[in-house]
Amino acid sequence: MATTATKPRNRTRSANDTKLTFLVTLLRRFPHWAIWLPQDGQWTAVRMRYGARPHPGTSLVWAQAPSARKLCDEIRKAERKLRVEAKAAAHRIAEATEP
């Protein structure tokens, strides 16, 4: 009887350990992102745009997904988009400063 009572707790503990492992992996892979453990089955991440200074009006980039793997894919898509935006902005600045 005692072993059956501990099984659900062990399963919950194992699920939480797995989530923490995924969280640490994501944070190491994407250090500029703040990532939350899943709430209601959704993983959530946020970061500032390149070159943005922290203040209340800073434009943020959000990513949400139902699993850590899908969140990783969403973050990668957002990173690609941010790099394209940063390159375009740098190109505009370079053109504006040319004589």
N, C-alpha and C positions, 0 to 999 in steps of 0.2 A: 504494500500500500504506500509506503513512504517513497518508493522509487517512482510510482506514477505521479505523485504530487510534484516531484522535482522536474519531471520531463518538460512541461510547458515553460518553466522558468529557464531551463537550459536552452530550449529552442529560442526563446526571446533573447537570451544572452548571446547566443550564437548569431542571431540576426543583427543585433546591435554591434557586435564585434565586426561583422562583415561590413556594415554601414560605415563604421569608423575607419576600417581599412580602406574602403573606397574613398572616403573623405580625405584621408591623409594622402592617398595617391593623387587625387585631383588637385589638392592644394600644392603638392610638390611639382606637379606638371604645369599648373597655371598659377604661379605665385602672385600675380597681379589681381587675381579674382578673389572675392569674398564668397565662400560657398557654405551653404547651410545644409545640415542634415535634413533628410526628407521629412516634410510635414504633409500629412494627408496624401502620401504617395508621390509627392512632387519634390524633386531636387531643384534648388534655386541657387543662382550665382549672379554676382553683379560686379562691375568694375567701372572706373572712369574712362572716358575717352583719352586717347593719346594727347599729351600736351595740356590736358586740363588741370587747373589748379583746384585743390579742394576748397569749396565754399558751398553754401546752401543751394545755389542755382546751377551747380555743375551738372552737365548732361551725363547720365549714367547709361550703361549698356546692361540689360538684363537677359538672362537665359534661364529657361525652365524646361524640365524634362521628367518623364516618369521613372527613369533609371539613371544610374551613374554613367553607364556607357552612352546613353543618349544625351546626357548632359555634356559629356566630353565632346560629342559630335557638335552639339549646339555651340559650345564655347569655341571650338575650332572654326566654325562658320563665322561667328562674331569676330574672332581674331583676324580672319582673312579680310572681312569687311572693314575692320578698323585699320588694317595695314594699307588697304587701297585708299581709304579716306585720308590717311596721314601722308601717303605719297602724293596724292592729288593736291593737298594743302601745301606741301613743300614745293611742288612744281609751280603752283600759283604764286607763292612767295618769291621763288627764284625769278619768275618772269617779271614780277612787279619791281624787283630790284635791279634788273638789267637796264643798262642805259639805252 
